Amino acid sequence: MPIAISTQLAVGISVDIQRSDGRVHSAVISGVNEQSSSVTVEWFEHNETKGKELDIDAILRLNPHLQAVEPAKEKEPVSRVKKASKYLRPKSTAEAVTVAQTPVSRISSGINRKSYIPGRPTSSHNIRKDADDCVTAPVTVKKDPAAGRKANPRKSNVVKEIEKIQEQREQRRAAASKPQSHAGVDKSHPHWQFLDMIEEYREQLEFSPLRLDDVIEDHQICVCVRKRPLNKKELNRRDVDVATIPTRHDVIIHEPKQKVDLTKYLENQKFRFDYAFDENADNQMVYRYTAQPLVQCIFQGGMATCFAYGQTGSGKTHTMGGEFVSKGQQNCEKGIYALAARDVFKLMQSKYRSENLLVSVSFFEIYSGKVFDLLNNKLKLRILEDGKGQVQVVGLKEESVANSEQVLKLLSSGTQVRTSGQTSANQHSSRSHAIFQLILRKNVRNRPLHGKFSLIDLAGNERGADTSSADRQTRMEGAEINKSLLALKECIRALGRKGAHLPFRASKLTLVLRDSFIGDNARTCMISTVSPGNLCCEHTLNTLRYADRVKELGTEGPREPSKVFDDSAFTHNSNSLSAHNSDLALLRTANEEEVSDDMLDLHAVIDHMQGLEDEIIEDYKQSSELIDKWKAEDTKLLRTTDRVDYDVESFAQSLSTVLDKRIGYLTALRDKVSSFREDLVNEEVIAKRFNKK
């Protein structure tokens, strides 16, 4: 039968305990267990609430004023009297007693018992329960005149401090859990914590988005961002919208993060651009602030360029080409291509009617460093520099157009044959740069160029890591895309820094657009499209950082001194450093974090491979044509042997000359093929180094 515990041992009473190191300090009784004759005590130490369960004997020996002393009955055994007297209420006349040290006989772990302090909850994980941490010691206790009073004892300073710290802890926990109790939260959402934190952050913002009646600013280099809405696939997947555009200039990305202790939080990254279009902006509004101000530039003899840059699926082709009405079918009437063409014809028929200008269009793509004509059955084209340093796309077809309807037909036919592929990031990825050009020529002899507007739908900017383990063709595609995007960034930066070197030879894209970056009347606009889903957050941040770098150094001037290109930094190429290699080296100097030595070597090998490939194909075509010529020579030479008195010595000499000529030609072709195969092996070796990293 359990022993009744005196009411003096109540929850909230301050008692003395002794630690294993001999220290004696106060603690608070937080629980009383009558069956095991034990109490649970708690105290505050080193900003932490500690506690344990102690036998009542240990408590009463250190706190004799809590003992109850009752006169022994005459006929009751002495041992029974002593046992009962331990749990009786002490009288006010209790004398001082000396308690001898005895080991604690009963200490329970108390793992399943909940400790608490009145008026506040306590966490069991903050309580240390060490059976050897507290022992009794010999103590001489004096008479306590107030020991018999029934009034509750006053709380000690330790108790007050513990309650204060506990109250502060509960307040912090309540504040931390506030988003979780936010009204309207769908806790069945797989990312409801992030969703609620984003909504709470947005509630603190003041929204003032771009409107159609806002002023159009004049920029030589305009960099803007367009956010698309969540698509059907993302909605079905229940992705979280992590992009916020509160004003006409600002973009905020709420990057989901998680600590090592699994605590979820947001890292809100802010960017600022010339214009920021939210998910409610249509193509007409984007065109008004980006490409439309550039149309008049080409009528004034200038070169205008408009790029759409971003991850595949972020809305580049939708922005430039128009809406997709069904799978693979695009309505080109509402894209920037068509809107720009309409304005060109409007200005020709009104303001610039007396200029006597002709309009023509060209449409081609750059895929893996090769140029194909989209208006001429994807005919492969060559890019050459003439003696005057002008870049010519040999064989590019220019179609004369008289109205915007003809432009739409050409756009529709060219878009259908554009190259696409599959990467680890996207199943349907635009793997080529599509360049649509509106060309103004003077209606006079030779039709000299008056102005040109180049509208470019760039390939997806997925990082090189997405294709590092793919086959050679995909690796070369990715390397060419990355190189062309870096070269494009440097060319735009050079346009903003007057007189800076223009590394246009670093890629085919910047090579064909060289005239768009030269001259005071050259203007450029970049539309960076971003996907709002949380799974695309990394690619979205890469896009915004790229655009921010262009804007930072292009229109506002560098915040840090620009690096100067130094050929001596590339001594391994100094013996044969061509103009092309110089531009590659410049990309390395200006983008050390993005272009490693291995990446530079890979680009050099791929460029050499592409150059050799073009030469081999041209030589092989020429050899096919020469075969017909050789057959005619062979027929003529063999006819001489039909005569009875033909000159044998002359025949032998002619045959030897013919064979030497053919052997020399074929040997040179074979040597080029051998060099090309060596480049293939080198490319494979460098690619394996990337895979190991």
Order of alpha helices (4+ residues) and beta strands (2+ residues): beta-beta-beta-beta-alpha-alpha-beta-beta-alpha-alpha-beta-alpha-beta-beta-beta-beta-alpha-alpha-beta-alpha-beta-beta-alpha-beta-beta-beta-beta-beta-alpha-beta-beta-beta-beta-alpha-alpha-beta-alpha-alpha-alpha-alpha
